[in-house]
């Protein structure tokens, strides 16, 4: 009789250290986007003086790269392990950051930002896989709540950090900060966190398996509807994010104080997650999504009415913009998590692969929506309000289709 040695479970870090490390890896996305917001005026002046709206593309192009990278990052980590993918992604991210630092034209900067987004997909997606490797059920849910609590701080303070760096060394210095952030988080992971996917648990990456998963994801009506609504919700988010600095700066002359306004928006919007946790068990995911989008239709309609019947004065305009833009971020906090959960409900048997496919499709689609809305900025919030209203109406209509599908399923 021979003894077969069973693989030992991966060693866990102390929970506090693990939460901090995973939050830092996931937050690299928010830092890479939000810290660049105060840099848009200087980038526009230096690289795109004839069309300042094009500077905002450095945000959406990064997100596009992240969306494309998300499609393959999960499957690759299933094949070769978690830590190598994070290290490779960080190397790509840092190399692209150097290229962006040296870019002499907006086109080269955009190319570097796209590659930077590809690299950033590694830490973002694989960090979630590491959490799934080590924790499950309520323990995982509790851990994720702590991680997301830490994560919400980054979008709030990133523009202030960015403004400070820009004041000291200019906008190109931001890419040095991105490199430092990536090197610290990657070194921390490499030194302290053991590999969580042992060789015997890895799955070879095959194009056929990936294609079959894509077909299965898109064959399910509820999943398709969830992806479409998620695409529209993220499209609203990225459109507002792209134009928010311009509105504060050019419309309301608040460029110097922008990062403080954004901090207020980020902290207020973060409370949506708390409200969602309280309400979702009572109302259900689909109904909560419907209420959030219906509310956004009302608020966006009021914002448009405010814009076309003005002027109402500087203070009233600034207050209306702050409240309305915050409502968009708040709406996203009430919808994205629930939409993702609805999409993943019938896909538990291919959860990791399906999560990459759903996130990639929704993110890429959202960028396609957000770019033309952002580029339509004309010195007022009106084009943005119209774009958000259109997305909200379409999203609301799709949730009604989801409700009809639920009723059909419930019919014996």
N, C-alpha and C positions, 0 to 999 in steps of 0.2 A: 504494500500500500504506500503510495507516495503522497506527500503533503503538497497541496497546491497553495502557493502563497497568494493571498488576496491583497489587492492594492490598498494601501492605507489611504484614508480620506485626507484631502489636502489640509495642511495646517492653516488655521485661521488666525488672523491678526486680532489683537484686542479690538473690541467693537468700536471704540471711539476712534482709534487710528484708522480702522477700515472705512468708517463713515467719512472721515476727513479725506482719505485718499480717493475713494470713489467719487465723492463730490467734486474734488479738484479735477479729476479726469473728465467727468461729464460737463463741468463748468467751462472747459476750454472752448466750447462752442460759443457760449454766451459772451465770454471775455473777448473772443476773436471778432465778434460782431459789434457788441455794444460799446466797447472801448474805442472803436473807430468812428463812432458818431460825431464826436467833437472835431474830428479831423476833416470832415467833408468840405467845409469852406476853403481850407488851405489847399486841399487836393484839387478842388474845382478851379481855384485861382491859378495854380501852377500847371496842371495837366489838361484842363478842359475849360479855359476861360470863355470860349464861345458858346458853350452849352453846359451851364453849371449843373443841370439836372443829371447829366451823365455820371457825375461823381458818385451818386448813390448806388450805382451798379456794383461798386466794390463790396456792398453788403449782400445783394441778391446773388451775385456770381459766386461768392463764397458759399452761400446756402445751396446753390445748384451743384457745386462740386461735392459738398457734403451729401446731398441726396443721391448722386451717382455713386459715391463711395459706399454709402450705406447698403446698396444692393448686393455688393460682393464681400463686404468686410465680415459679416456674420458667418457665411459659409466658409471663408478662408480660415477664420479662427477655429471653426469646427474641425478643419483638416490638419492644421499645423500647430494648434495651441493658441492660448489667449495672449500670453506675454509677447511672443514674436510679432504678432500683428500690431500690438500697441507700439512696440519699438520701431517697426517699419513705418507705421503711420506717423509717428513722431519725427522720424528722420525726413520723411517726405514733407511734412509740415514745416520743419525748420529750414530745409533747403528752399522751399517756396517762399518762406519769410525773408530769407536773404535776397532772393530774386526780386521780391516786392520792394524791399528796402532800396535796391539799386535801380529800380525801374525808372526809365526816362520818359515814358509815355503812358497815357492812360491804358492803352491796349495791352502793353506789357504788364502793367499793374493788375489788370483784370485777369490775364492769363495766370499770373502768379497766385492771385487770390483763388482762382478755380482749383489749382493744384493744392493750395493750402487747405481748401475745403475737403478735397479727396483725402488728404492725410489726417485731418481732424476727425473724419468719420471713424477711424480706428479706435482711439481712446473712448469716444462717445458710445459706440455700439458694443465694443468688447467689455467695457466696464459693466454694462448691464448683464452680459453673459457671465462674467465672473460672479456677480451677485447671485444669479440663478444657479451657478455651479455649487455655491456654498450654502445657500439658504432657500427655504421653500415655505409656502403657505403663509400663515399669519406672521411668522418670524420674518419672512422676506418682506411682507407688506409693512411691518413695523419699521424694519431697517430702511426701506425705501422712503418712508415718511421723514425719517431723520435726514437722509441724504438730500431729499428735495428741499427740506427746510434750509439746509446749508446752501444748497444750490441757488435758492431764490435771492440770496444776498448778492451774488455776483452781478446779475443784470442791474441791480440797483446802484452798485458802487462803481461798476466798470467805466461808465462815462466820466465820472469824477477822476478816476485813476488816469484815464486817457487824457483828460484835459490837463492834468498836472504834468504828465510826460511831455505832451505837446508844448506846453509853456516852457519847459526846460530845454528840450532838444529838438523840437519840431515834429511834424507828423511821421516822418520816416523812423523816428526813434520808437514808435509803437511796435514796429516789427522786431526790434531788439527785445522789447518786453514780452512779446509772444514767444520768442525763442527761449527766453529765460523761464517763462511759465511752463513751457513744454518740457524743457530739460529737467526742471525740478520734479515735476510730476512723474515723468518717465523713470528718472533715477530712483525716486522713492519707490515706485512699483517694482522696478528691477531688483532692488536691494532687499526690500522687506516682504513683498508678497510672493509666496510660492506659486508655481504654475497650478492652476485649478482643473485643467483638463488633461488627464494622463494619456499617454500614447495609446493604450488599449481602448480608450473611449472615443478616439477621434474617428471622423468619417471623411473618407476621400471626397474631394470636391469634383463633382461630375456635372457637365453642362446639361445632360439629359435630366438629372434629378432636379436641377434648378428650374429648367423649363417646365417640367411637370408640376412643380410647386406653383409657378406663376399661373399656369392654366387652371389649377385647382382653386387658387385664390380668386381669380377672376370669374370662375364659373358659379360662384355662390352669390345670389342676389343681395343678401344683407351685407356681405363683405364689400361688394361693389359700391353699394349706396354709402356705406360707412367711409370708404376711401374717398368718394366724391365729396362728401360733406367735409371730411377732414382736409381735403385739398382746398376747398373754398375758405374754411376757417383759417388755415395757415396762410392762404393768399391774402386775406385781410390783415393778418398779423404782419407779414413781411412788407406789405404796401405801406401801412402806417409807420412801421419801423424805418423804412427807407426815407420817408418824407418828414418825419417828426422834427429832425434837427432844422431842416429848411423852414418849416412853418414857424418854429419858435424864433429863428434868427431873422428871416426875411419878412415874415408877416407881422410878427409881434415884437421885433427888436429885442429878443431875449437870448441872443446867441451866447453871451458871456455867462448867463445864468442857466443855460439849457440843462446842464448836467444835474442841477438841483431839481428842476421840474421833472426830469426823467426819473430821478431817484424816488420822488413822491409817487409817480405813476407806477413804478415797479413794486414798491411796497404795498400800495393799495391793491394792485392787481394780484399780488401774492395771496391775499385773503380769499380769493376765489377758490383756491384749493381747499381751504378750511370749510368754506360754505358748501362746496361740493361733497366733502366727506360727511357733512351733517345731513344733506338733503338727498343724496343719491339712494340711500336705503329706503327712504320714504316715497320718493317720486319715481325712481327708476332712471336708468341712464338715458333712454331715448326721450322720455318726457322732459328731462332736465335740459337736454340739448335743444329740444323744440322751444322751451321757454327762453333759453339764452339767445337763440337766433331771432325769435319773435321780439324780444326786448331790444335787440340791436336794430331791427327794422324800425321800431318806433323812435329810438334815439337818433339814428342816422337821418330819418325823415325830419325830425326836429332840427338837427344840425343844418341840413340843407335849407330848410325854411328860414332859419336864423341867418344863413349866409346870403340868401337871395333877397331878403327883406331889409337888410342892413343898409348903412353901417349903424351899429349899436354902441359904438364907443370902444376905446382900446381895452379897458378893463373887462367889459362884458365879453368881448371877443376872445381874449386870452383865457378867461375862466371857462367859457363854453368849449374852447378847443381842448383845454386840459381835461375837463370832465368827460368829453366825448372820446378823446383818444384813450383815456384810462378805461372807459367802458369797453373798448375793443379788446384791449389786453385782458380785461376781466372776463369778457365773453369767451375768449380763447381758453382761459383757465377752467371754465365750466364745461367746455366741450371736448377738447382734444383727448384727455385721458379716457373719457367715456366712449368717444368714437373709436379709439384704439381698442378698448376692451370689447366693444360690440363686434369689431372686425375680427378679433382673435378668438371669440367664443367657439366657433365651429372648427378652429384650426389648431387645436391643442396637440394633435399628433405630429404637426410640423411647426411647432410654435416658434422656434428660433429662426428658421428660414422664412416663415410667413411674416414675422415681425420685420425682418429686413426688407422684404418685398413691399409690404404695406407702407412702411416709413419712406422708402425710396420713391414709390409712385406718388404718394401724397406730397412729398417735399418738392420733387421736380415739377409736378403740376402746379403747386402753389407759386413757385418762382415764375412760371410762365404767366400766371395771372397777375402777380405783383409788379413785374417790370413795367408793363404799359401804364398801369395805374400810377405808379410812382413818377414815371417820366412825363405824365400829364400835368404835373405841378405847375401852376400858373401864378404863384404868389399868394394864393388863397387856399384854404382847406377844401374848397368846393369839389374839385375833381376827385379828391380822396374820399370825401363823403359819398359822392355818387357811386364810386367803385365799391365801397364797403356796403352800401345799400343794395346794389345789384347782387353782390355775393351773398348777402344775408337772405334776400328774397329767394334766390336759387337754393340755398342751403335749407331754408325753411320748407320749401316745396318738396325737397328730397326727404326731409324727415317725415312728411305726411305719407310719402311712399313707403317709408320704413314702417310706419304705423299700420298701413294697409297690409303689408307683408306679415307683420306680427299677428294681425287678426286672421289672416288666411291660415297661418300655421296653427293658431289656437282652435280653428274650426275642426271638429271631429270628422 
